[in-house]
Amino acid sequence: MSGEGRQRPFLFLSRKLVTVLDWSGCLIAVACLAMLFAALLVNVILRYFFGSGIAWAYEIHALLLPWMVAGGMVIASARGSNIAITLLPEMLSASQRRTLRFIINAVIAVIAVSVLWSGQPILRASKFQSLSTLGIKQIWGYSSMVYAFGGMAVIAVIEATTALFTTDAAQEDAGRASFS
């Protein structure tokens, strides 16, 4: 036992959901990076030995790079490791920090949902756009936006709710409260 005591069920489940999002971001980012590297390596080898590479290697980044970035965004949100300025929170009391944390995460959730909402026309249009060599619809690359901002919205709502209902300073995870 770590001596932390029994966690509230909501806090326990919300931490697990954030952990699942963190892992999904890691898997997506690593898989995309590995596939991009493998495609680039194969293309370089083919160009060096045979004078021509694989045509789709020039387009694959249009699908995988957005997903790699989206995975990184979810990882940063899940770990609370976004860029943060901590001067104001350090000057506030614990209850004021919780209020600030709630406000910041509520704003992040609103921004993430508004990006998802305003991005719907782009997603609809991308159903009709295809990559010339691969023939894959560009919605597969653009759908990374749904994953990234959807994941950020879920994490922000969890963090805002946790800030709202966590009154014990010992239960608040200071490492996660990045105020970003």
Secondary structure as GFF3:
##gff-version 3
##sequence-region A 1 180
A	DSSP	alpha_helix	9	50	.	.	.	ID=ss1
A	DSSP	three_ten_helix	55	58	.	.	.	ID=ss2
A	DSSP	alpha_helix	60	79	.	.	.	ID=ss3
A	DSSP	alpha_helix	87	91	.	.	.	ID=ss4
A	DSSP	alpha_helix	94	118	.	.	.	ID=ss5
A	DSSP	alpha_helix	120	126	.	.	.	ID=ss6
A	DSSP	alpha_helix	139	142	.	.	.	ID=ss7
A	DSSP	alpha_helix	144	165	.	.	.	ID=ss8
###
